[in-house]
Amino acid sequence: MTGVSEAGRAADGELVRAAAGGDRRAFEELYRRYAPWLVARLRARCADQAVVDDVVQETFLDVWRGGAKYRHDGDVAGWLWRIGSRRLIDALRGDGARGRLRHALGRLRQRPEESAEERVLAGVEHGDLGGSLERLSPELRAVIQATVIDGLTTREASVLLGIPPGTVKTRAQRARRQLRQELA
């Protein structure tokens, strides 16, 4: 998505809230605005159109059912991308809807064990790196989120954040330099 104004973000946030509350028109508008963009992004990471279609469907079903929680202060496109990219990873691992159901049933039978991914994410959120990330300015943190955590290219991040690609590169360098200093 191109640089979205604050009013555009608020309008998109209201669409998400209304869609999660069962407003079919809001859901259709949200889907019309973002589904083609999400399909294009996912197709860059997966050549199987059927998998991409399933992932987009699951992403928007999460929105419709209210299962995906939007904080109403961030970018809707980035939020949808995080949901969709995680669904794509699940699908590529063979953990689509059936795999998640199997996993949920397995947890009921035995004590849940934290996955390696959960341990890494907990370290990012609560460890030294998490604290260092929180101390970055919002502009630098957004670039790191987009390029490192979400895995976007510089060009994709520039579109998502509404800033030129050169600015994305400069902010990424500044953020990495600040993180190195803090973690050294």
Disulfide bonds with the S-S distance in Angstrom:
none
